[in-house]
């Protein structure tokens, strides 16, 4: 999946108007009496002493914003006149070895010791930023779940080389689950994975290599990276109001670039030239991106022969990865949450595959949030077609928490619970 920072860090805007003078907020997670919560965490994009905030209903922004819906006083957070208290999580740093590499993690546990409390390992997307100290893990822990977050190899405090090799990343995730279970021994019940974006490829594979009790996935794909590239381009031409002829042309381009990738850039140049010629007269052709095909089409064959592998194939990605085969091997309960208008990971193939597996008897729950993009973000669309993120859609975070706890009953915002006949 495209190495774009997963969800929160990529979409958060720096808000320019400072709030009225008030005591600086302290990082942490603050809860209301009814279970609502807000996570406050520092991020580089927000100048100190400002913090990122994330509410359970998906509202997010910066505490330095003039219109921020909270205030900080006497070590508490005040929301609409009510004071929310800080949750005293138990946090245990960890180091563990996987495939000859030392990785760094953190176990976050809600207060108290509950042998029935679920435990989830967060398997993150293609981003290179550290999830340790980020809002997502604490948003899960605030719902009564023990959470283990860790830096992928080659990122944060973990050693090794950054990679997008799903097999290797799945081995790391399985080892992370073993580590989390050991650290939380006697204080957890069922244990499994959550994978976001690219983690949707890794988490199910990790579950086939461990004794995971569940897997939850947000805005992931049941398709190969090659299929993702093609579907992104099809989504682009559809968004531009183009017809079936345009879809056929970008499908042809994707087939040519796939041959290049699968042959280590030895074969496929004649097919690529033919696709370029077929698209040459189209005014939209120069704007097509996909995951990589647009960029390849704009390079010369000589450049691709010399630079193609270094630019496009340097992270050990399994281009023709069979995601359906991995799910067929999985018999543990699976939650999959789709973003209805996902441009990064178009859902058409994924939705059909998931519902087909559910119809065949696999224990799969599929939810769809309409009018959301990658990351479960709601958005506005400008005259030029560009989208501006507004918030995480209401209900998404609560759905994840309730399902992992085995108590998903909804409703969850505008979510649709899909069945095999829908």
Secondary structure, 3 states (H helix, E strand, C coil): CCCCCCCHHHHCCCCCCECCCCCCCCCEEEECCCCCEEEEECCCCCCCCCCEEEECCCCEEECCECCCCCEEECCEEEECCEEEEECCCEEEEEEEEECCEEEEEEEEECCCCCCCCCEEEEECCCCCCCCCCCHHHHHHHCCCCEEEEECCCCCCCCCCCCCCCHHHHHHHHHHHHHHHHHHCCCCCCCEEEEEECCHHHHHHHHHCCCCCCEEEEECCCCCCHHHHHHHHHHHHHHHCCCCHHHHHHHHHHHHHHHHHHHCCCCCCHHHHHHHHHHHCCCCCHHHCCCCCHHHHHCCCHHHHHHHHHHHHCCCCCCCCCCHHHHHHCCCCEEEEEEECCCCCCCCHHHHHHHHHHHHCCCCEEEEEECCCECCCEEEEECCCCCEEEEEECCCHHHHHHHHHCCCCCCCCCCCEEECCCC
